[in-house]
Amino acid sequence: ILASHIPGVSEVVERTGGGITVKARNSDDLASNMLLLLSDNVLRKEMGRRGKEYVSKYLGVKYMTDRFIEDLERLLLEAKT
């Protein structure tokens, strides 16, 4: 992933190691990082692996369902008090 360094998006990309953030509205930074990824198969594959791992662990159906159930249980307990 190549993403602009803007709040929200850049935090996820940096936390996962699944991509590179580039300076917003900076075509030279975007171009140089595109060339980096095109020329470095190992880096590109490693970033892809890390991104996929993060998505599977934190954005998959099981994880999201478990968080939803936890939130519902917490809300039900709060409603009883």
C-alpha positions in Angstrom: 0.0 0.0 0.0 1.1 3.5 -0.8 -1.0 5.9 1.3 -0.8 9.7 1.9 0.5 10.6 5.3 -2.9 11.8 6.7 -4.5 11.0 10.0 -6.2 7.6 10.2 -4.8 6.0 7.1 -1.1 6.6 7.9 -1.5 5.2 11.4 -2.9 1.9 10.2 -0.2 1.6 7.4 2.6 2.4 9.8 1.3 0.2 12.6 0.9 -2.8 10.3 4.1 -2.3 8.3 2.0 -3.2 5.3 2.8 -0.2 3.3 4.5 3.1 2.9 3.2 6.5 3.7 4.1 9.4 1.4 3.9 13.1 1.8 0.4 14.4 0.9 0.2 16.2 -2.4 3.9 15.4 -3.1 4.1 13.7 -6.5 7.9 13.3 -6.2 7.6 11.3 -3.0 4.8 9.2 -4.4 6.9 8.5 -7.6 10.1 7.6 -5.7 8.2 5.2 -3.4 6.4 3.6 -6.4 9.7 3.0 -8.0 11.1 1.5 -4.7 8.2 -1.0 -4.5 8.5 -1.8 -8.2 12.2 -2.6 -7.9 12.2 -4.4 -4.5 10.2 -7.7 -4.7 11.3 -8.8 -1.2 10.1 -5.6 0.4 6.8 -5.6 -1.6 6.1 -9.2 -0.6 7.0 -8.7 3.0 4.7 -5.6 3.2 1.9 -7.6 1.6 2.4 -10.5 4.1 2.3 -8.1 7.1 -0.8 -6.3 5.8 -2.6 -9.5 5.1 -1.7 -10.8 8.6 -3.0 -7.6 10.2 -6.3 -7.7 8.3 -6.8 -11.3 9.2 -6.1 -10.8 12.8 -7.8 -7.4 13.5 -10.4 -6.9 10.7 -11.6 -10.4 10.1 -15.2 -11.6 10.8 -14.3 -13.5 14.0 -12.4 -10.5 15.5 -15.1 -8.0 14.6 -17.9 -10.4 15.8 -16.1 -10.9 19.1 -15.7 -7.1 19.6 -19.4 -6.6 18.8 -20.5 -9.2 21.3 -18.2 -7.7 24.0 -19.7 -4.3 23.4 -23.2 -5.6 23.6 -22.5 -7.4 26.8 -20.9 -4.3 28.3 -23.9 -2.1 27.3 -26.3 -4.6 28.8 -24.4 -4.6 32.1 -24.3 -0.8 32.1 -28.1 -0.7 31.4 -28.8 -2.9 34.5 -27.0 -0.5 36.9 
